[in-house]
Amino acid sequence: MTEEQFVDSFRKYQKKGNWWCDFHPVAKMVTCLSLGFMCLIVFRWQVGLIIFLLAGGIAFLTPVWKKYFKMIGIMFLLGCVFTVIVRLYVHMGDPGPVAFYLFGKSVPVAAIISCLDLIFMIEGFLGIFLVFFMTTEMRDLCCCLEQLGMSSTVTFMVLSTFSSITSIKEKLNRVRESQRARGIETEGNLFVKVKSILPVLFPVIISSMTGIEDKTLAMDARAFAADGVHTSLRKIQPAKRSEKTVAVVAVIVSILGCVAGKLFL
């Protein structure tokens, strides 16, 4: 990319060429929040399963589908194993219709349903939010929130928090490689990894603390504390009517689903 093309890219709306990735960040956040919290409130496996499948279908139509299914598969496996072990142990031998016998003790149908409720509540909630965070840039979301009237200080704190997670991970990898080049063992069994925590952790903490001063000077140089509306280098296309409609429908469906789930499920 030439310098002219790079400059021209900021004169246009930021596009990624995918319908969900280009969905307006605020409308996408409202949609995912509504569906995610419906899983928590209703707490029934039928609702969680629907949200879980919906999140998988959306992710399959995006460029991050391989990474999504890898992560959600690991979380689903770990969540299933942990939930089944705990729930069956707690409810084993309870009165009620018996589903099967395990180690000579009865496992009631209520225990199986309880396992399914917890599994799909967790996976539905995590699935829809994983799709959101994997397909939405936090700088675009914070920019849209600030345009809607949110304080620039709040949006900066949110953006700084999420960017710090990524930067700390990158710093951790760099420090680990540099310490390995100095002869410190960072790979091996559990004892070796525990022993190498301090030589890796201290440089990361110190570099993060020194980075705060650099960030403060950069904010002052850009007149962050000045009165008036802040400008933005990136241009985000305003929410379309269809995107607003999807967000409103998601909120209505979530409210009706919570009411119906509590009454009939």
Sequence and secondary structure as in RCSB ss.txt:
>XXXX:A:sequence
MTEEQFVDSFRKYQKKGNWWCDFHPVAKMVTCLSLGFMCLIVFRWQVGLIIFLLAGGIAFLTPVWKKYFKMIGIM
FLLGCVFTVIVRLYVHMGDPGPVAFYLFGKSVPVAAIISCLDLIFMIEGFLGIFLVFFMTTEMRDLCCCLEQLGM
SSTVTFMVLSTFSSITSIKEKLNRVRESQRARGIETEGNLFVKVKSILPVLFPVIISSMTGIEDKTLAMDARAFA
ADGVHTSLRKIQPAKRSEKTVAVVAVIVSILGCVAGKLFL
>XXXX:A:secstr
  HHHHHHTTSSB   S TTTTS HHHHHHHHHHHHHHHHHH  HHHHHHHHHHHHHHHHTSTTHHHHHHHHHHH
HHHHHHHHHHHHHHHHTT SS EEEEETTEEEEHHHHHHHHHHHHHHHHHHHHHHHHHHH  HHHHHHHHHHTT 
 HHHHHHHHHHHHHHHHHHHHHHHHHHHHHHTT   SSSHHHHHHTHHHHHHHHHHHHHHHHHHHHHHHHHTTTT
SSS    SSB     HHHHHHHHHHHHHHHHHHHHHHHH 
